[in-house]
């Protein structure tokens, strides 16, 4: 069984929910306090043992590539001013095996993953979506890798959501619960079901560990709604030929795909950041007294 060494980060979306900010700036570069959202995703992958990361990007995404490239002028300036802590922060983003592939048209998550087929080859790999930040003692990507080392099969991350919200997600129909700590064998997937029709409250969140056979299924998957190739359709087909599992994540998930989720995440991270936590807490108390 080959080790999991590679990751795909899809970043070709237009970011329309955050217009006008994303007209010229990649949505993935919007900061949580002082760190671009995509850097949190990359850190999770690296902390999980991933060695090579490919970002599938599109037009107006050059800022992502620049962020993970060296900036000699900035680095020299920080050295001259003896700002060594900041220099360390800047240099950390350049010491990563990052690759970039252009998706000429945003044709769905499935198409983005298929674009990276030659990069992945015949190895298992992980897909990390940028709309979700995950925090736990063990990174979620590492949890999925550990599951794969147990089963040798594709494994998706799921999380229990309020029953009234299942229509906002793809959910799994679990065939069996394999272990008491939240590993399920998946029977099928249901995209955004009505609450009364949902087979479970286990929603698919933005982390996937996939075997290379997924590419064969993606090549056969026809575009669905909006002309997009859906990754879950291909995973559903893969489930007909080999087992697909779901791993229940029980850590903290921050949804930064919406304006309110993005604002809430910035507040929560700001309350933990050493440079902002005290002043922000005082400001929130002051503001609450006025409301």
NORPEUR-V441851 format. One record per pair of residues at least 6 apart in sequence whose ideal C-beta (glycine too) atoms are under 6 Angstrom apart, sorted by the first residue. I is the first residue (numbers start at 1). J is the second residue. Records with the same first field share a line. If there is no record, write none. Layout:
I = J / J
//
This chain:
1 = 152
2 = 123
4 = 124 / 145
5 = 51
6 = 52 / 120 / 123 / 125
7 = 45 / 50 / 53 / 126 / 128
8 = 54 / 113 / 116 / 127
9 = 41 / 55 / 128
10 = 56 / 109 / 112
11 = 28 / 55 / 57
12 = 56 / 57 / 58 / 103 / 106 / 112
13 = 106
15 = 22 / 27
18 = 27
26 = 61 / 63 / 64
28 = 37 / 38 / 64 / 130
29 = 36 / 63
30 = 37
32 = 265 / 266 / 269
33 = 269 / 270 / 273
37 = 130 / 256
38 = 130
40 = 133
41 = 128 / 130
44 = 139 / 141
45 = 53 / 141
47 = 139
48 = 139 / 141 / 142
52 = 97
53 = 98
54 = 99 / 101 / 116 / 119
55 = 100
56 = 101 / 103 / 112 / 115 / 116
57 = 64 / 100
58 = 103 / 106
65 = 100
68 = 93 / 98
70 = 94
78 = 86 / 87
101 = 115 / 116
103 = 112 / 115
107 = 228 / 229
108 = 228 / 229 / 230
109 = 231
110 = 218 / 221 / 229 / 230 / 231 / 234
111 = 229
113 = 231
114 = 218
117 = 215
122 = 212
124 = 211
126 = 141 / 209
127 = 208
128 = 207
129 = 206
131 = 206 / 256 / 257
132 = 205 / 206 / 253
133 = 254
134 = 140 / 253
135 = 251 / 252
136 = 251
140 = 157 / 207 / 249
144 = 155 / 209 / 247
147 = 155 / 247
148 = 155 / 209
151 = 245
153 = 242 / 243 / 245
154 = 210 / 211 / 244
155 = 209 / 245 / 247
156 = 204 / 208 / 246
157 = 205 / 207 / 247 / 249
158 = 172 / 202 / 204 / 246 / 248
159 = 203 / 205 / 249 / 253
160 = 201 / 202
161 = 201 / 203
163 = 195 / 201
164 = 195
166 = 195 / 198
167 = 192 / 194
169 = 203
170 = 189 / 191 / 204 / 232
171 = 190 / 198 / 200 / 202 / 203
172 = 186 / 189 / 200 / 202 / 246
173 = 187 / 188 / 199
174 = 184 / 200
175 = 185 / 187
176 = 185
177 = 184
178 = 185
182 = 248
183 = 245 / 247
184 = 246
185 = 245
186 = 244 / 246
189 = 232 / 236
190 = 199
214 = 234 / 238
217 = 234 / 237 / 238
218 = 234
221 = 229 / 233 / 234
223 = 229
224 = 230
254 = 265
255 = 261
256 = 262 / 265
270 = 276 / 280
271 = 277 / 280
//
